[in-house]
């Protein structure tokens, strides 16, 4: 259903629909497109209706660790520093 909604944007290479412990969808998904142009076109679907619900389309943010906030520590029995 989600892929059908975005098929006119371009080739979709991956769709991940997040689910909870019971297997029920959490209400959001990640889609990967074959080209940047297709991803940009997908933003045109922002605020459209999918299965009767208005959707928000945005670029996935990158998770960047805050290394300055982390303190190095040693694991018990390990010689590797963890950051």
Protein Blocks (a to p, Z undefined) as FASTA:
>chain_A
ZZmmmmmnoccfbdcddddfkopaehiacdddfbfklmmmmmmmgoiaeehiacdddddd
dddddfklpccdddehiabdcZZ
